[in-house]
Amino acid sequence: MQPDNLIKQIAKSFSDRQLFLVGGCLRDQLLGRDISDLDLATDARPDDIHRRVEPWADAVWLIGEEFGTVGIQKDGVKAEITTFRSDTYDGVSRKPAVAFGDDVHADLSRRDFTINAMALNVHSRELLDPFDGQRDLEERLVRFVAQAEERIREDPLRMLRAVRFCAQLDFELDPVAAVAIATTSEELRRISLERIRDELDGILISSHPSSGLRLMLHLGLAEHVMPEITRLHLPEPGRHHMKDVQEHTFDTVAFVPPQKPLRYAALLHDIAKPETYSSDDTGVHFYRHETIGADRARAILGRLRQPSAFIGEVARLVEHHLRVPSYRSEWTDSAVRRLMFDLGEQLEPAIALAQADVRASDPSDYPEFEQRLKELRTRVGEIGEAAELAEMKPLLSGDEVMELLGIGPGPRVGEALQFLLDQQIDGNIVTRDEAVAAVLAQFEEPEKHGS
């Protein structure tokens, strides 16, 4: 079912009630963007909404009973239908006390931004726009409904939402809103890290992430979201010294594909440069910033309550982000295999990160890097699948090593298994017989003869 058809179906069920298309789906429709899920508002109460849609919807569910939202799905299209409401905030929690209402204008007046505070009457097709949201759409402006500081103190997360909308829609932030956010940015401390994380996710995977990051910095929000990025004003080594580490980082984020692990890896790949900075007669250096950066990435993402598997994925990309750019024709097949083993399924993301990193460093270096990358891809293709190589295990078990060498558990067993795995990765050993011979040659003690 297409969204328009679902709207018609809902309209039939609510023919005797007020019914409006609202929120993001209306905003995107007015912008000419594709819409998928629908948001509607009505004067019907939640139990009445449920009664009206239950006979024909494929699925019906309640989204927070106190908020009066009923979710439905029909033929793969989803819609949320919410009772008109008014919100009262206590100034401490961002969760409002909700009262159901009968007036769509009152419902619109409680919303965050003018571009989200319009309503299209589904029955009459009349557009209600009490806060000039349509004008702000035309002017590509994010502006708060009513008093900006009041909206922010009701729910400080709206400051990050404003940044996210700017980044997603390529809009400007209303100057009045910018001043209000800058002067109340400390209010963000009231918001849980999980909610902050979700907004940061949205900013990073938007179409203009670097604009969002720069806006966060300008407004003083970055200090409360990820203070580490505010400390990246360091000279970036390069032939032309075109930008500092912070600008380089933001450009790298913009150049990688809009995938969450890649965007976070780009944001954090140089995060340890401030603490590894040094300079001498040969220039600026950041020794071991990639390995220390991986540890910092784990700490930062853990603080933001990111999933552990995701943290490991990003940290791995950060730790190895210099490997692909360092490739040269002189690399042995063993070195290429080691790269494939270390990155496994993340080889392609690592390549994408390297492309963005080099491009953001010095565009004049990029054509030569692309030639080297083409050669690396050819060599990787000749060796095989990196993911399969990364899953390689020693051809002998620990028990087999102990029996072979006549030893018990201890460090030598681990050393033998690591030696064996290294030899397999390098391509020196491919069969079990070769593994046995190699372990015996390397670890078997020579026979002791009596005098």
Protein Blocks (a to p, Z undefined) as FASTA:
>chain_A
ZZklmmmmmmmmmmmbccddehjllmmmmnopacfbdcdddfbdfklmmmmmmmmmmbdc
dehjknopacddeehiacddddddddddehlamcdcddddfbfklmmmmpmbfklmcccd
fklopacdfkommmmmmnopacdehjfklmmmmommlmmmmmmmmmmnopacdfklmmmm
mmmmmmmmmpcfklmmmmmmmmmmmmblmlmmmmmmmnommmmmmmmlmmmcccdedfkl
macfklmmmmmmmmpccdfklmmmmmmmmmmmmmmgccdfkbccdehklmmmmmmmmmmm
mmnopafklmmmmmmmmmmmmmmmmpcfklcfklmmmmmmmnmmmmmmmmmmmmmmmmmm
ommlmmmmmmmmmmmmmmmmmnocfklmmmpccfbdfklmmmmnopaedfklmmmmmmmm
mmmmnopacbfklmmmmmmmmmmccddddZZ
